[in-house]
Amino acid sequence: MRFTIVAATGGIGRHLVEQAVAGGHEVTAVARRPRELPDGVRAVAVDLARPDMPALASAVRGADAVLSALGPRNPRGDAGITSGGTRAIVTAMQAEHVRRIIIVSAAPVGPVAVPGRPKPPRHDPGDGILMRYVGAPLTRMIFGRHYADLAMTEQILRDSGLEWTVSRPPKLTDKPLTGRYRTALNRNIRGGFSVPRADVAHHMLAMVNQPETIGQIVGIAT
């Protein structure tokens, strides 16, 4: 298959590239400064903070799926990059008639309101008591702007008309790929407090061929 991987040199993105190449797929890697990519990967330099739309359109052209690991380097200070960049990706995909997109969000985003979803549930249905009343409120207090941006990012996908899927992991770690993780549609994972970035990438690639995940939020955790 032909994959366009956005934020291809980041924490999850590099695993997406490595695993897609290992699986024999054709990969176009989009990054602000593409570097240290495997042989055979097509690199396209695009700064999603100030996207070059012709370059971005060329990157998604002909793709079977776009996988985006886009996110801020500093979640407490770079809010806005994910929603703005995703809006540009969606525009490029619509122009090039590419339909499938899978992105990374975050487990605490569910109860965050956005204009298109002003009354979200008070708690994610998968969260236990500790996460509902301590963990999630604390992380939203610390990273509130970042989660608000991710909530807006998810709304952009809901409004896009594309075949989208959102992956919502909890705390990300740099542990090696295990291939052993739990997933659930439209809810977080009870007792799931972390997951390796490599496993998130593994699951994103798997979902490309899982039509039941189209138009769905998918929780994932170890």
C-alpha positions, 0 to 999 in steps of 0.5 A, spaced: 500 500 500 501 507 499 502 511 505 503 518 507 506 519 514 505 526 517 510 528 522 514 522 520 521 523 524 517 524 531 516 519 536 510 515 533 512 517 526 518 514 526 515 508 528 510 508 523 515 509 517 520 503 520 514 499 521 511 501 514 517 500 510 518 493 514 511 491 511 513 492 504 509 498 503 511 504 499 512 510 504 512 518 503 514 521 509 512 528 511 516 532 516 519 539 517 526 537 516 526 530 514 532 526 516 535 519 518 529 516 513 530 508 511 532 507 504 526 507 499 522 512 503 520 519 499 521 525 503 517 531 503 519 537 507 513 541 509 512 545 516 505 544 518 505 551 522 506 554 515 504 549 510 506 549 503 500 547 500 502 544 493 508 540 497 503 537 501 498 536 496 504 532 492 505 528 498 498 525 499 497 524 492 495 517 490 496 515 497 491 509 500 492 512 507 494 518 510 497 517 517 498 523 522 502 523 528 502 531 528 503 534 535 506 540 539 514 539 541 511 542 547 504 541 549 504 547 554 506 552 549 505 550 542 498 549 542 494 550 535 499 546 531 495 540 531 489 543 529 492 547 524 496 542 521 490 537 520 486 542 517 491 543 511 492 535 511 484 535 510 484 540 505 490 537 501 486 530 501 480 533 499 483 536 493 487 530 491 481 525 492 484 521 498 479 518 503 483 514 509 486 518 514 488 516 521 491 520 527 493 520 534 489 524 539 490 523 547 485 519 552 483 525 556 480 529 550 473 526 550 470 531 555 473 537 552 468 541 549 468 544 542 464 549 538 461 543 534 460 539 540 458 543 546 456 538 551 460 532 551 460 527 556 462 529 563 467 523 563 470 518 558 466 511 559 472 507 559 475 511 565 475 508 572 473 512 578 481 514 579 482 517 572 475 520 572 476 524 578 483 525 579 488 523 573 484 526 567 482 533 571 489 534 573 492 532 566 487 537 563 489 542 568 496 542 566 495 541 558 488 544 557 490 548 551 493 542 548 487 538 549 483 543 547 487 543 540 486 536 540 479 536 541 478 541 535 482 537 531 477 531 532 472 536 530 475 538 523 475 530 522 468 529 523 466 535 519 471 533 513 467 527 510 473 523 509 474 516 512 477 518 519 479 514 525 482 517 531 487 513 536 487 516 543 492 513 547 494 515 554 501 516 557 506 515 551 513 511 553 519 509 549 518 502 550 520 497 545 514 494 540 510 489 544 504 488 539 500 486 545 495 492 547 488 493 548 483 497 544 476 499 544 471 503 540 469 510 543 472 509 550 478 509 553 481 503 556 480 501 563 486 501 568 490 503 561 495 508 564 500 508 558 502 505 552 509 504 547 509 509 541 511 503 537 505 499 539 500 506 537 504 506 530 503 498 530 495 499 531 495 505 526 497 501 521 493 495 522 487 500 522 488 502 515 485 495 513 479 495 519 473 498 516 469 498 522 474 503 525 472 508 520 468 514 523 470 512 530 475 514 536 479 508 538 482 507 545 488 504 546 493 502 552 497 496 554 
